[in-house]
Amino acid sequence: MQSIRTKITAAFLLIAAGGFVTIAAVAAINISLVGKYQAINQNIITEKALRDNIWNLVEDIYSAFKSNDYSEYDAQLAEIKKEEAVLDEAYALPSADETAKLDYRSVKNALGTIVALTENAKSNFAAQGASADISNIFSQASNDFDFVKQDMTDLIFAETAVIARTTQDINRIQSVITPAVLAFLACSALFLIFFAYTFARRITDPIRKLSDIARRITSGESSLEVSADLLGRTDEIGSLSASFNALIAALRDKIANLETSGQELHAANENLENSKRAIVNLLEDVEREKSKVEETVAIRTEELSDEKSRLLASINSLSIGYIMADVNGAIILSNSAVRTVLDVKENPHAISEMAKLFDKFDLEKSCRECLESNKTITVKDIEYRTKFLRIFCAPVSNKDRTIGHVLLIEDTTEAKILERSKDEFFAVASHELRTPLTAIRGNTELIMSMYADKVQDTDVREMISDIDTASVRLIGIVNDFLQVSRLEQGNIMFTKTTFDVRDAIGKVLDSAKLLVAAEPVDIVFDRPASLPAVSADREKTEQILFNLIGNAVKFTKQGRIAVSASAGGGLVTVRVTDTGSGIAPASVSLLFRKFQPAGEQALARDVSKSTGLGLYISKMLVERMGGTIGLEKSEIGIGSTFFFTLPAAS
């Protein structure tokens, strides 16, 4: 597609090229004429100089000729010949004017005659000492000298005539070229005006048509289209017309859509009016509800304020220290009991400040563990100055995010002293009781063995037997009390040796079978083919196993008690499985605690005849030897499986 801009550019380039060629031709002609004029003028200057030189030379030769002085003759003759060579170069060329050539030959002939006369005079002078025919020579030389003057004058006049003719030619050419150039420029200006008008019409007429269409569209006519002659053009006007036509089509579609949208908008406006009325009614309801909510909020705010006051009063009335801190350890809330428990003048402002009060306990570490694990951490028997403290650290969570933690600090000094006093009482009482009980048991056994035949009364025999049985039971209870006290105070020595736990199990089972000799219960040992040795106290290991088998015997009326052993993870595990009554899930958490029997009825001690110290003692013994103990599984009416582990010997 050839654009309008391309056409205009091409036309202007064509006009510029024509003007440039014309101006260049005029300039070339003027330069040629001026050059010719300058060449002629230079010739005149040269001829004048030649004339002056020749004139002077001729006069000098003539003066020397008259005075018979030929001393400078050779030099003067050489100058004349040099000037003659200059004339040859200037007027012997084919381009020289014919008149100039004729004058040149006359001058040259006259010079030749003068030179010949001079040569003759010089020869005569050399031969005779004086000129023999001086008057004739002088007369002829004067004539020839006049001829030279005349011919040089004619030559100059001839060149002056050439200059006049050249000047006339230049004026004539300039008188013709100047109007031609002006005419060409005028024609170019007219052509440009015509060209601009024509192209302006080609541009403005389509634009006027498009403007008229646009005006009619704005007045409401939507069925218009751009004419085919505008659409058929291949320049920018054609592109603009096609775009305008597409715009008209798009406008028609938009108008149609707007009409449809107007109808929909009208319907929506009606719905909006209905909705507006509904919203007004809703706003009235909202205002009423708002008043009720504000009233409720005021009541709830007052209740919350009261609740906060009660909560703060409750916290401040606690006898234990209460501290609430954020995740960074800054204390948000604390009660007055903190100062009493910690013996400080004012409550600390941060956990780090509070941690400096403890010497052997890392409070910050415990708080970090609480926040990271999101679990409650309890630390007992913390030595603080002259006190014993117990600290509870519990996380405070908001949904899945931990926002802080709470510390409860309790002074357990009195409880610790009371517990120690109780342990000491148990130890003293157990020692004091064991001696008379041993005497009672010894005496009853002596009576039953040595005086059985003398005691004829059956009731007396039964009473003595009951006394013996009761003394044995009391001695077992006292021994358990003593062992618990010694374990808690750390006064029991452990002798670790390396031994085969299978041999210890076999020894315990031989003794335990006596317990079920009169019962329909079998005690068996699933002896493994191989088992690594353990590193533990053998006597304490046998006591733990005997306690577990003893518990199984107490709660298994019939069936089977099986002992097994296995190894793994650097540990040897011993299991005791029975087919007894089993343990309820609610009672599982009470196992391995002080004075808590393993049976179903924890308070019915007359049924099992147990103090509830066997599992507690076994737990302390196992843990002191680096092992663990626990209930693996239990079901009511099916039985239970207890286990304990010991470290394998390296």
Stockholm file with secondary structure:
# STOCKHOLM 1.0

chainA/1-650         MQSIRTKITAAFLLIAAGGFVTIAAVAAINISLVGKYQAINQNIITEKALRDNIWNLVEDIYSAFKSNDYSEYDAQLAEIKKEEAVLDEAYALPSADETAKLDYRSVKNALGTIVALTENAKSNFAAQGASADISNIFSQASNDFDFVKQDMTDLIFAETAVIARTTQDINRIQSVITPAVLAFLACSALFLIFFAYTFARRITDPIRKLSDIARRITSGESSLEVSADLLGRTDEIGSLSASFNALIAALRDKIANLETSGQELHAANENLENSKRAIVNLLEDVEREKSKVEETVAIRTEELSDEKSRLLASINSLSIGYIMADVNGAIILSNSAVRTVLDVKENPHAISEMAKLFDKFDLEKSCRECLESNKTITVKDIEYRTKFLRIFCAPVSNKDRTIGHVLLIEDTTEAKILERSKDEFFAVASHELRTPLTAIRGNTELIMSMYADKVQDTDVREMISDIDTASVRLIGIVNDFLQVSRLEQGNIMFTKTTFDVRDAIGKVLDSAKLLVAAEPVDIVFDRPASLPAVSADREKTEQILFNLIGNAVKFTKQGRIAVSASAGGGLVTVRVTDTGSGIAPASVSLLFRKFQPAGEQALARDVSKSTGLGLYISKMLVERMGGTIGLEKSEIGIGSTFFFTLPAAS
#=GR chainA/1-650 SS CCCHHHHHHHHHHHHHHHHHHHHHHHHHHHHHHHHHHHHHHHHHHHHHHHHHHHHHHHHHHHHHHHTTCCTTHHHHHHHHHHHHHHHHHHHSSTTSCHHHHHHHHHHHHHHHHHHHHHHHHHHHHHHHSSCTTHHHHHHHHHHHHHHHHHHHHHHHHHHHHHHHHHHHHHHHHHHHHHHHHHHHHHHHHHHHHHHHHHHHHHHHHHHHHHHHHHHHHHTTCCCCCCCHHHHTCCSHHHHHHHHHHHHHHHHHHHHHHHHHHHHHHHHHHHHHHHHHHHHHHHHHHHHHHHHHHHHHHHHHHHHHHHHHHHHHHHHHHCSSEEEEEETTSBEEEECTHHHHHHTCSSCCSBHHHHHTTCSSCCHHHHHHHHHHHTSCEEEEEEEETTEEEEEEEEEEEETTEEEEEEEEEEECHHHHHHHHHHHHHHHHHHHHHHHHHHHHHHHHHHHHHHSTTTCCCHHHHHHHHHHHHHHHHHHHHHHHHHHHHHHHTTCCCCCCEEECHHHHHHHHHHHHGGGGTTSSEEEEEECCSCCCCEEECHHHHHHHHHHHHHHHHHTCSSEEEEEEEEEETTEEEEEEEECSCCCCHHHHTTTTSTTCCSSSCTTCHHHHTCCSCHHHHHHHHHHHTTCCEEEEEEETTTEEEEEEEEEBCC
#=GC SS_cons         CCCHHHHHHHHHHHHHHHHHHHHHHHHHHHHHHHHHHHHHHHHHHHHHHHHHHHHHHHHHHHHHHHTTCCTTHHHHHHHHHHHHHHHHHHHSSTTSCHHHHHHHHHHHHHHHHHHHHHHHHHHHHHHHSSCTTHHHHHHHHHHHHHHHHHHHHHHHHHHHHHHHHHHHHHHHHHHHHHHHHHHHHHHHHHHHHHHHHHHHHHHHHHHHHHHHHHHHHHTTCCCCCCCHHHHTCCSHHHHHHHHHHHHHHHHHHHHHHHHHHHHHHHHHHHHHHHHHHHHHHHHHHHHHHHHHHHHHHHHHHHHHHHHHHHHHHHHHHCSSEEEEEETTSBEEEECTHHHHHHTCSSCCSBHHHHHTTCSSCCHHHHHHHHHHHTSCEEEEEEEETTEEEEEEEEEEEETTEEEEEEEEEEECHHHHHHHHHHHHHHHHHHHHHHHHHHHHHHHHHHHHHHSTTTCCCHHHHHHHHHHHHHHHHHHHHHHHHHHHHHHHTTCCCCCCEEECHHHHHHHHHHHHGGGGTTSSEEEEEECCSCCCCEEECHHHHHHHHHHHHHHHHHTCSSEEEEEEEEEETTEEEEEEEECSCCCCHHHHTTTTSTTCCSSSCTTCHHHHTCCSCHHHHHHHHHHHTTCCEEEEEEETTTEEEEEEEEEBCC
//
